[in-house]
Amino acid sequence: MSRVIDIHCHRECGPAAALVRPEAERLGRRPLQIGNELTREVNRRQLESLRPKMESVEVRLADMDAMGVDVQALSVSPYHLFYWVEGDLGLDAFRTINDDLAELVRAYPDRFFGLGAIPLQDTDAAIAELDRCRKELGFPGIEVSTHVEGEELSSPRLAPFWEAVEDLGAVVFIHPTGFTHPDRFTDHYFFNTIGHPLESTICVGRLIFDGVMERHPELKIVVAHGGGFLPAYAGRFDHAYHAREDVRSPIPRPPSEYLSRFYFDTMVFEPDQLGFLISKYGADHILLGTDYPYDMGETDPLGLIGKVEGLTPEEVDLIAGGNAARLLGVSAE
């Protein structure tokens, strides 16, 4: 069996957070001020229980062993994607994140790969840091959020960035950060349970309809949380494409043809939901994810895959690690 590789797992970068804290205070940006008061209190308590998992390599390795995960493709906590920090300070923050991650990977090369963080608020800096992540730090991919402070990833400004991603063969892991229109999502943790998959749905839709996927056929994009809501309801996009000229005009092929090129993690919690993704998009397009160490994560990822009816051992092997190894360009053994 291939090594079990977790494509969706996070760590924090204390040095980068400390670096931007004075700027956050100056701008009045307060962490965890999302949701209602109960949600904020739960978040505060959760941070205390998460701290050992975020800060202790020994705790993380023990948890990985308990879950049956051989390797984590580590990405920074989405709330440490500091797109709001401008100028040299922003660039320094992202370089600090990546240097910190590279140090951990060098110390435990058999247990961790790095997915770098990129300063998308500055196109030239983003391309330069992407190049450094690939060539100097040896990261097989990067993590990006679903938007850049409200700006779409399909923005014309970022066209050179996507060209560089394709040229460098970097895997892109897309992870949402809350939801951009939170007024109706304050209660019941909706900003996460509805907002996160909805954010991914909008982002993927824009990448398709704004032509990014058409212009860059070699992109390797993995979308967190099973791809959001879109993979389960893509027929609505296709129906509109065939029914309306205003939907057809941006792209020459039906949306589902582009959607089938994306990859999705297993973070959907239910075996029948995971089974649908596999049957619809193929076992070769699904990657194991846990969302470690958060409470919205999956603590038994292999158990979830094992509950999907009708999978062959070869398909299980692909989902558990073979697909990730192929995409990341690393050994499966």
C-alpha positions in Angstrom: 0.0 0.0 0.0 1.1 3.6 -0.7 2.1 5.9 2.1 -1.0 7.5 3.6 -0.7 11.2 2.8 -2.9 13.9 4.3 -3.4 16.7 1.9 -5.5 18.9 4.2 -3.9 19.6 7.6 -2.7 22.8 9.2 -0.2 24.4 11.5 0.3 27.9 12.7 3.3 30.2 12.4 3.8 32.1 15.6 6.8 34.2 14.4 4.7 35.5 11.4 1.7 36.2 13.6 3.9 38.2 16.0 5.4 40.1 13.1 2.0 41.4 11.9 0.4 41.8 15.3 1.3 45.6 15.6 -0.2 46.2 12.2 -3.3 44.3 13.1 -3.7 46.4 16.2 -3.2 49.6 14.3 -5.9 48.6 11.8 -8.2 47.3 14.5 -8.2 43.8 13.1 -9.1 41.5 16.0 -8.7 37.7 15.7 -11.7 35.3 16.1 -14.2 38.1 15.9 -16.5 36.0 13.8 -19.9 34.4 14.5 -22.0 35.3 17.6 -20.6 35.5 21.2 -21.2 31.8 21.8 -19.1 30.9 18.8 -16.3 33.3 19.8 -16.3 31.7 23.2 -16.1 28.2 21.8 -13.2 29.4 19.5 -11.3 30.8 22.5 -11.6 27.5 24.4 -10.7 25.5 21.4 -7.5 27.5 20.9 -6.3 26.3 24.3 -6.9 22.6 23.4 -5.4 23.1 19.9 -2.2 24.8 21.1 -0.3 21.5 21.9 -1.3 20.1 18.5 -0.2 23.2 16.7 3.1 23.7 18.6 4.3 20.3 19.6 5.8 18.1 16.9 5.6 15.1 19.2 1.9 15.5 19.8 1.3 15.9 16.1 3.3 12.8 15.2 1.5 10.8 17.8 -1.9 11.9 16.5 -0.8 11.1 12.9 0.2 7.6 14.0 -3.2 7.2 15.7 -5.0 8.2 12.6 -2.9 6.0 10.3 -1.4 9.0 8.5 2.2 8.5 7.3 2.8 12.0 5.9 1.2 15.4 6.2 1.3 17.9 3.4 1.3 20.8 5.8 -0.3 24.2 5.1 -0.5 27.2 7.4 -3.8 27.9 9.2 -5.9 29.8 6.7 -6.2 32.7 9.2 -2.4 33.1 8.8 -2.7 34.0 5.1 -2.0 37.6 5.8 -3.3 39.1 2.5 -4.3 42.3 4.3 -0.7 43.2 5.2 0.7 45.5 2.6 4.3 46.3 1.5 7.4 44.8 2.8 5.8 43.7 6.0 3.4 41.5 4.1 6.2 39.9 2.1 8.3 39.4 5.3 5.3 37.6 6.9 4.9 35.2 4.1 8.6 34.5 3.9 8.6 33.9 7.6 5.8 31.4 7.2 7.6 29.5 4.5 11.0 29.5 6.2 9.4 28.2 9.4 7.6 25.4 7.5 10.8 24.5 5.6 12.7 24.1 8.8 10.1 21.6 10.1 10.1 19.7 6.8 13.9 19.5 6.9 13.8 18.1 10.4 11.2 15.4 9.6 11.5 14.8 5.8 9.8 11.4 6.0 6.7 12.8 7.8 6.0 16.2 6.3 5.8 18.0 3.0 5.3 21.8 2.7 2.5 23.7 0.9 3.8 27.2 0.9 2.0 30.5 1.6 2.0 33.1 -1.2 1.5 36.9 -0.8 -1.2 37.2 -3.4 -1.9 40.9 -2.5 1.2 41.6 -4.6 1.4 39.8 -8.0 5.2 40.2 -8.6 5.9 39.2 -5.0 3.6 36.2 -5.2 5.4 34.9 -8.3 8.8 35.5 -6.7 7.8 33.7 -3.5 6.2 30.8 -5.5 9.5 30.4 -7.4 11.4 30.4 -4.1 9.0 27.8 -2.6 9.5 25.5 -5.5 13.2 25.9 -6.3 14.8 26.9 -3.0 12.6 25.4 -0.3 11.5 22.3 -2.3 7.8 22.6 -1.6 5.7 20.6 -4.1 2.7 23.0 -3.8 1.1 26.0 -2.2 -2.0 26.9 -0.3 -4.3 29.8 -1.3 -7.5 31.2 0.1 -10.7 31.5 -2.0 -10.2 35.2 -2.5 -7.7 38.0 -1.8 -9.4 40.4 0.6 -12.5 40.1 -1.6 -10.7 40.0 -4.9 -11.3 36.9 -7.0 -8.5 34.4 -7.7 -9.5 34.8 -11.4 -8.7 38.5 -11.3 -6.9 39.7 -14.4 -4.2 41.0 -12.1 -3.3 37.4 -11.1 -3.1 36.1 -14.7 0.8 36.0 -14.6 0.6 34.2 -11.2 -1.5 31.4 -12.7 0.9 31.1 -15.7 3.8 30.8 -13.2 1.9 28.1 -11.2 1.4 26.1 -14.4 5.0 26.5 -15.6 6.4 25.4 -12.2 4.0 22.5 -11.9 3.0 23.5 -8.4 0.0 21.9 -6.7 -2.5 24.5 -5.5 -4.6 23.7 -2.4 -7.6 26.0 -2.1 -9.0 26.5 1.4 -11.7 29.1 2.4 -11.4 31.6 5.2 -14.8 32.3 6.6 -17.3 33.8 4.2 -17.1 37.2 2.4 -20.8 38.1 3.0 -21.3 37.1 6.7 -24.5 39.0 7.6 -26.8 36.0 7.5 -24.1 33.6 8.8 -23.6 35.0 12.3 -25.4 32.3 14.3 -25.0 28.5 14.5 -21.5 28.5 13.2 -22.9 29.0 9.7 -19.9 31.0 8.6 -18.0 27.7 8.6 -20.7 25.0 8.1 -22.3 26.8 5.2 -19.8 29.6 4.5 -16.7 27.6 3.9 -18.2 25.2 1.2 -20.1 28.1 -0.3 -16.8 30.1 -0.6 -15.2 27.2 -2.4 -18.2 26.9 -4.7 -18.0 30.5 -5.7 -14.2 30.4 -6.1 -14.2 27.3 -8.3 -17.1 28.7 -10.4 -15.1 31.8 -11.1 -12.0 29.9 -12.0 -14.1 28.0 -14.5 -16.3 30.8 -15.9 -13.6 33.5 -16.0 -11.4 31.2 -18.1 -8.5 30.4 -15.8 -9.0 26.6 -16.3 -9.4 27.1 -20.1 -6.2 29.1 -20.4 -4.2 26.8 -18.1 -5.1 23.2 -18.8 -2.2 21.8 -16.8 -3.2 23.3 -13.4 -3.3 20.9 -10.5 -5.9 22.3 -8.1 -7.1 20.5 -4.9 -10.2 22.0 -3.3 -10.8 21.5 0.5 -14.0 20.1 2.0 -14.9 17.9 -0.9 -14.9 20.9 -3.3 -17.7 22.7 -1.5 -21.2 22.4 -2.8 -20.5 22.6 -6.5 -19.4 19.0 -7.2 -22.8 17.7 -5.9 -24.8 20.2 -8.1 -22.7 20.8 -11.2 -25.6 20.0 -13.5 -27.2 23.4 -12.8 -24.1 25.1 -14.3 -24.3 22.8 -17.3 -28.0 23.3 -17.8 -27.5 27.1 -17.8 -24.6 26.8 -20.1 -26.7 25.0 -22.7 -29.8 27.2 -22.2 -28.3 30.7 -22.1 -25.9 32.6 -24.3 -24.7 34.8 -21.4 -23.5 31.7 -19.6 -21.8 30.2 -22.7 -19.9 33.2 -23.8 -16.9 33.1 -21.5 -15.9 29.4 -22.1 -16.0 27.1 -25.1 -16.9 23.9 -23.2 -19.5 23.0 -20.6 -18.5 23.8 -17.0 -18.5 20.2 -15.9 -15.6 19.5 -18.3 -13.4 22.0 -16.4 -14.8 20.8 -13.0 -13.7 17.3 -13.8 -10.1 18.5 -13.8 -10.1 19.6 -10.2 -9.2 17.3 -7.3 -11.2 17.1 -4.0 -10.3 15.9 -0.6 -12.3 13.4 1.5 -13.5 15.9 4.1 -17.2 15.3 3.6 -17.8 13.2 6.8 -20.3 10.7 5.3 -19.4 7.6 3.3 -22.3 8.0 0.8 -21.2 11.6 0.1 -17.6 10.4 -0.4 -18.9 7.6 -2.6 -20.8 10.1 -4.8 -17.6 12.1 -5.3 -15.7 9.0 -6.2 -18.3 7.7 -8.6 -18.8 11.1 -10.2 -15.2 12.3 -10.6 -13.2 9.2 -10.3 -11.0 7.6 -7.5 -8.0 9.2 -9.2 -9.3 12.7 -8.3 -10.0 12.2 -4.6 -7.3 12.8 -1.9 -7.3 11.9 1.8 -7.7 14.9 4.0 -8.3 15.4 7.8 -8.4 19.1 8.5 -6.1 18.3 11.5 -6.1 19.6 14.2 -9.5 21.4 14.1 -12.8 20.2 15.5 -14.3 20.2 12.0 -11.8 17.5 11.1 -11.9 13.8 10.4 -10.1 11.7 13.0 -10.5 8.4 11.2 -9.8 9.1 7.5 -9.0 5.6 6.5 -12.1 4.4 8.4 -14.2 6.8 6.3 -12.8 5.6 3.1 -13.3 2.0 4.2 -17.0 2.6 4.6 -17.5 3.5 1.0 -19.2 0.6 -0.7 -17.7 -1.0 -3.8 -14.2 0.4 -3.7 -11.4 -1.9 -4.9 -8.1 -2.1 -3.0 -6.5 -0.2 -5.8 -9.0 2.7 -5.5 -8.5 2.8 -1.7 -4.8 3.0 -2.3 -5.1 5.9 -4.7 -7.3 7.9 -2.4 -5.3 7.2 0.7 -2.0 8.3 -0.8 -1.3 7.4 -4.3 -3.1 10.4 -5.9 -1.3 12.8 -3.5 2.1 11.2 -4.3 1.5 11.6 -8.0 0.3 15.2 -7.8 3.0 16.3 -5.4 5.7 14.4 -7.4 6.9 12.4 -4.4 7.5 8.7 -3.7 4.4 6.7 -2.9 6.4 4.2 -0.9 
